[in-house]
Amino acid sequence: MKEIEIVAVGGYEEIGRNMTAIRVGQDIVIMDMGLRLDRVQIHEDTDVEKLHYSELISRGAIPDDSIMKDVNGRVRAIACTHGHLDHIGALSKLAHKYKAPILGTPFTADLIKQEMQDERVFKSKNKVISMNAGESYEVTPDIVLEFVRVQHSIVDSVFIAMHTPYGVIVYANDFKIDRSPTLGQPPDFTRLRELEKEGVLLLITETTNAGISGKTPSEQIAKDLVWDALIGTEETRSGVLVTTFSSHIARIKAIIEASKEMGRIPVLLGRSMDKYWGTAIRTGYAQRSDDLAVYGRRKSVDKFFKKMMVEGKDKYLPIMTGHQGEPGAVLGRVANNETDYKMTSGDKVIFSAGIIPQPLNVSNRYIVETKLRMRGARIYDNVHVSGHASVEDHWELLRTLNPDHVIPSHGTFESHGKYLKMAEENGYELGDTIHILRNSQKLLFS
């Protein structure tokens, strides 16, 4: 039997910079290449395209892939689960080292191509291949990669099922079990049950919210929360600002629908809003509309705010970047009084996003909220549901796939420990059938 080796390159001790290498004999498949956003003070209006990968590695911002020099084999493919930067943000810096195609769903592939085009230091010649959920790609006669549909807080997310002669390896970063999504279809439970019958050797799974009890609510619940916050008030003359993840197309569409019920014109503000909405249009998840304005560049954003103050705050619903309190994002500039938008007592600021659990994000968000309150804003906090599985979702996936082995990833040791407790209740044993890895560690199956 050939060896199967799992290399935990990044994302096994923190939220972000995800990268896992899986070697079957002499053939290697890399899963994801992501950024750790807080390590470069990155936010949705900042790029790192001018930085060298060595500097980003030294900051702990992208995976330290030097360990790959000690892995005996050749990289045959790089496969990405979805388009969040903590899963694709290092491709433009590292992928050129590996003469291998990059696989992603249409939305993800479009974002990857944009990252590659924006890169200023390295020029990648990797071919980017677009695959739909449900499709497969033959890496070698012994290795086939299959995309299995799942739900997350960004469209076109998938599990990657790696078929080998010795069983299936399922790479599950990131996901939620959402049976009533507002955009796209529910997870492909039929295919997941079929994979269990074929035999799952290993499940590599995120643990971000593994310590949260219960089940993560559907995005339909988030839509109801957004509508309740926006429409459920009789005070209609005040200014209303909304901030959310630029990549969360389903959430943005819900906000746009609510704006029309309010009789306000929706406006997307910030470069990443422009970027992701344009990607959604190109891939069929959104349509162009004369009823929606999009301003990406700072000058056009400032020009809009000046127009809004002349025509009236009650005419528009700005949807902007800055939900984590990122310095320089649109909401942060509003909080710092760096735009023509004049906050007055009673203006509402709706955060349709949770805080990414990292100290810098918590600090930045607190600062922005405090500045907004000092200027008279009413804060609607956490009008949101997560895109990550809670403990009962993890239990359901584990029971559905029934893998021989499990490796927790994309989380901290604390969240891995929470997952471990749940897995032990399901009969798994630490060091025998469930394995905790640190970055740069390897696990060999033979």
N, C-alpha and C positions, 0 to 999 in steps of 0.2 A: 504493500500500500504506500502511495506517495504521502509525504508529509503535508499537513495543513498548518500554516503558521499565521497567527494573528499578531499584527504589530500595532500597538497603541501609540500612534505618532503624536496626536494632540486631541484635546477635548475630554480627557479622562480624569482631570483634576479640577476642571473649571467649566463655566458656561462659555462656550465659544471655541474658536480655532480647531474645529473638528477635522480630524483626518485619521483614517484607519486604513492600513494595508493588509490585504489578505493574500497569502501565498499558497498556491496549490502546486506542489512540485516545484518547477522552475518558473512558473507563471504567476504574475502578481496583478491584482486589481486594487486600485486605490478608491476608497469611498470618501467623498467630500474633501474639500480643501478650504477651510474657513478662517476668518479673522476673529480675534477677541477684541471686540469693539472698544472697550473701555481703556485698553492699554495704549491706544494712540489718540485718545480723546476724539475718536471719530464720531461723527453724527451724520444726519441725513443731508447736510449741506457741505460736507467736507470729503475730500478724496485723499488717497495715499499713493496715487499713481506715480509720484515723483520720488518715492522712497525706495531704497535698495532692500532686497529681501533680507540681507544680513542685518540691517538696522532693525527691521521689523521683528526678526527672530530674537535679537538681543533684548527687545522691549517685551517679549512674550506676546506679541500681537498676532503672529502667525505660527503654525507648527514648525518645530525644529526638525526638519526632515533629514538631518545628517545621519540619523539612524538607518536610513534606507541604504546607505553605502554598505552596511553590514548584512543586508538581507540578500540571500543568494538566489537571484532570479531576475527576470525582466518584467518591467511594468507593461502590461498589455492594454489596459484601459483605465480611465478615471471616470467614475460614475457619481453623479450628484443627485441627492434626494429631493432638493427644492432650492428656491432662489434666494433664501436669506443669506446675508453676508457672512454670518458665522459658519456657513457651509460652502459658499463659493467665493468668498472674498479674497482668498489667497491664491486662487487659480492663476491670476495674471502675474503673480510673483514666482510661483513654483512650478507650474505645469510645463514650462518650456524645458525643464530638466528631464522630462520623461517623454520619449517619442511614442505617444499613445493618444488615441482619440478620447475626447471628453463627451460623455453621454448625459443627456438631461431631457426632461419633458419640454414641450414647445415654449412655455413661459420661462422655464429655467434656462433653456438654451439661448433664448433671446437675451436674457440678462447677462449670461456668461459672455456672449459675443460683445456686448457693450463694455463689460469690464476689460476684455482683451483689447478692444479698440482704444479705450481711454488710457491704457498703460503707457507710461513714458520712458521706462527704463529698459524693460525686456519686451522683445517681440516674439510672441508665441506662434509656432507653426502647427500647433495641435488642431486637428480637425474637430469641429463641434458637431455632434450628431444629435438630432432631435428625434425622440421616441415618445410615443403616446403611452399612457398607462395601459397595461395589458399586452404590450409588445415585448419582444425578446431580442437580444443581440448575442450572437455567438462570438465569444472572445477567442476561444480555441475549441477543438473538438471535445475537450473535457470540461470546458467552462462556458456556461450560458447565463447571461444576466437578464432578469425579468423585472419589469416595472409593475408593481402592484398598487392600485389606486388606494389612497388614504386621504384623510382630511387633516388640515393644519391651518395656521393663520395666514397662509399664502396659497394661492391657487396652484394646481398642477403638482401637488406633493405626492410622493410615492415611497413605498417600501422598496428596497432592492433585494430580490431573491436571487442568490448566486447558486446556480445548480452545479454540483460537482459529482463525480462518481461515488462519493462517500456520504452524500446527503446534501441537504439544502442549508445554506447559511443565509439568514434573514437579517438585513441591516435596517433597523427601524429608528431612524433619526430624521425628523421629529414627527409627532402624530398626536391626534386626539380621536376618540371614538365618537363620531358625530353622525347620528342616523338621520338628522333632518337639517343638513346644511342649507344655507341660503344661496350658495353658488357652487356649482359642481354636484357630483354624486357622492353618496355615502361610501365608506370604505368597501372594498371588494371582499366581503366576508366569504362568499362562495369559493373564491380562489384561495383565501387563507386556509379554509378547511381542507381544500385539496392538497395544499402544501403539507399540511400535517400528516395526511395519508401517505404522501411521498416520502416523508421522513425528514424532519428538521434537525440537523446536527447541532446548529448553534444559532442563538438569537443574540444579536448585539443591539441594545436598546437604550434610548435616552432615559434619564431619570430626573429631569428638571423639576417636575412636580410630583415625584413619587412619594413625597412626604405629606401631600395634601389628601385628606380623607375624602371619601365619596367619589363621585364621577364628575368630570369636567362638563359643565353645561354646554348645550348646543349653541352654535352661532345664532340660531333663531332667537335664543334668550338674549343675546347681546343686541340683536336688532330691536327687540322689544324695549330693552333698557335705553337704547339710544333714542328711540321714538318717544319714550316716556319723558326723558330729560329735555328733549327739544320741543315737543308739542304739549307736554303736560303742564303748561303754565298759562295763566291769563295775562301775564305781563309780557306784552308783545313788542314794546317800543325800544327796549334796551338792546345793546349790542350783544351778540352771541358769537363766540369763537369756539371752534372745535379742533382738537388735535388728536391724531391717531397715527398708527403705523402706515407709512406710505405704501408699503407692499401689501397691505390688507385690503385687497380689492373688494371683497364681500362687505367689509365694514364701511368702506367709503361709499359704496353703492347704497347701503342702507341710510347713510347720512344724507346723501343726495336726494333720495326719495323723501326723507323727512323734510328737507328744506322746501320741497315743492308744496308739501302740506302746510308749511308755515307761510307760504307766499313769499319766500326769499330766494334770491338767485345764488346757487352754490358756486363757490370759487375755490379752486385748488391752488395752494400757495407753497412754494418751495421747490427746489430743483429736483429732489427725489420724488415729490408728488408728480411732477411733470414726467420724470423718467418711468416710474412704474405704471402710471396711467397710460402713457404711450405704449408700453409693452402690452398692457391689457387690451388695448385697441388692436394692436397688430396680431395678437393671438386669439382674438375673438371673445375675450371675457368682458369687454366693454365696447360701447359704440360712440362714435363722434357725435356731438350734440351742440347745437347753437345755444342751448340753454345752460351750458357749463363752460365757464372760463377757467383757463389754466395758465398760471404765471410762475415760471421757474426761476428766472434770473432776478437778482436782488433789485435791479433798477425797475423791472416791471412790477415786482411786488410792491415797492415803495410807491410807484405811480398809481397802483390800484388803491392802496390805503388812502392816498390823497383824494382820489375820486370818491371813495366810500364816505369819507368825512363830509364831502360836499353834498352828495346825494342822500345821505342818511344811513345810519347803521342798520336800521330796520329793513333795508332793501336787500341786504346780502347776508349770506352765511359762509364766512371764510373757514376753510378746512385746511389746516396747516401743519407743517413739521414742527417738532419740538416737544413731543410728549415725554421724553426722558429729561427735559431741561437742558438739552445739549447747547453749549455755548455757540452762538452764531446762527442757530436755527430760527425760523420765523417767529415762533412764540417767544423765544428768549429775547429777541430784539424788541418785540412789543412790550415785554415786561421791563426792559431796560429803557423804554421810551426812546428807542432809536428809529421809530417809524412815525408817520403822520397819524397813526391810529391813536386817538386820545381816550384812554380808559376813563370811564366815569362810574360813580357808585351805582352798583346794580348790574353792570355788565357781567355776563355769564361766560365762564371759560370751562368747557367740558373736556375732560381728559378721558377719551375712549381708548385707554391703553393702561395696562398695569406697568409697574416699575420692574424693569429687568433686574433680577436679584444680584446686583453688584454694588459695592459701597459708593463708587463714583456716581452711578446713576441715582442712587437714593439721595446723595448730597445735592447733585445738580437739580433734581426735581424739587427738592425742598426749597432751594434758593429761588427758583422761578416761581413756585407757588406763593412763597412769602412776598416776593416783589409784587406779584399780581394782587394779592390781598391788600397790600399797603396802598395800592392805587384804587381800591374800592371794588375789585372783582369778586363775584360770587363763584366759588370753585365747586364744580361737580366732579368729584374724584372717582376714578376707577369705574366708569360706565363701560364695562368691559367683561368679557369672559376669556379665559386663557385658550391658547392654541395647543397646549401641552396636556398630555394624559395625566389624570390623577390616579390614585392608588387602585381604585376599582377598575379603571380602564386597563391598567397594567396587568391586573389579575385576569381580566377577560382575554387579553392578547396572549398571555402566557398559557392559559388553558386551551385557547383555540389552536395554537401552534404546537404545544407540547414538545418543546425542543429538548434535546439531550443535555445541552449545556447553555448557559446564559452568561453574557458579559455586559455589565452596566457601563454606559458611556454618557457623554454629553451631560455632565453634572459634576457636583462636588463630592467629596468623600461622605459628607453628611447625607446628600440625596442618594448616593449609592447605598449607604447603610440602611436608609428607609426602604429602598427597593429590596435589599437583601432580606430584611425581616419579612416582607411580603412573600418573597420567593421561598424562604424557608418554611413558611406556612403551607406552601404548595409542594413541599417535599424535596426541594433542592438543598444541597449542602455546600457550604463555603469551602473552596479548595478542591472539591470533588466535581460538582456539576454547576456551580456558579463561581465565577472568577473575577476578583477585583484587581484591575491593572492600574498602574501609574503611567504617565506619559513616558514614552521611550522603552517601555517593557514589552516583552514578547510572550506569547503563549503557543506552545507547540502541541498539535494533535498528530499522533502517528499510529 
